[in-house]
């Protein structure tokens, strides 16, 4: 079986002591591609170093994470646009709106999101959307782009069935990771209702580790844990979960072998 981790921050310092081993563990577990979402200008070099060291395995995205949208967000977006023009990226991400920690920069987050949606269409790249306490706000921005062909993933999806249907009806996929294993998560109910053709697998490592690894550093080798839970919920073969979610990711990001 082949898997793809569509969202891993493998370039962060949490992996400095065993990054090569973490990549090998992922490969040994069947994960043959790891997609790396950007955070801001401070993460680009380390992220792209991963794609240089692991060609064909690691694939970089470029974007401005919503929690990095501050007073200087226009300068940060200039760097993103420069990278888009000069680099080879598989997506625009990680972008979105985050209202969990701070709502101070909500207007700027909306502007940054809209600009990066426009770039997605201009460069024909999918988007990877971070939506934390912000589904309504993001859907309001998406409404502006309805029917224009915007596509991508709602990363770490945490909404209810109604929100999942609203998102997928616009052509987006749901990123499913460790939260599906959490006791009070809505995800099992959502996954039961939604077809596997709407799903991709992700870790968000080093964050959001699945049970039984919760509280420890997450890593890409845990993707089969997520696939197994989806198999249990939907009562479909594990091989089907692997093949369909892998095909979904390869088609969206255009990274098939």
Secondary structure, DSSP 4 states (H G I P E B T S, - for coil): --EEES-B-TTSGGGTTTHHHHHHHHHHTTEEEEEE---STTTHHHHHHHHHHTTTTEEE-B---GGG-STTHHHHHHHHHHHHHHS--SEEEEEEEE-SS--TTHHHHHHHHHHHHHHHHHHT-EEEEEEES-HHHHHHHHHHTTTTT--EEEET----HHHHHHHHTTTEEEEE-GGGGSTT-SHHHHHHHS-GGGEEE---BTSSPPTTSTTS---GGGHHHHHHHHHHHHT--HHHHHHHHHHHHHHHHT---
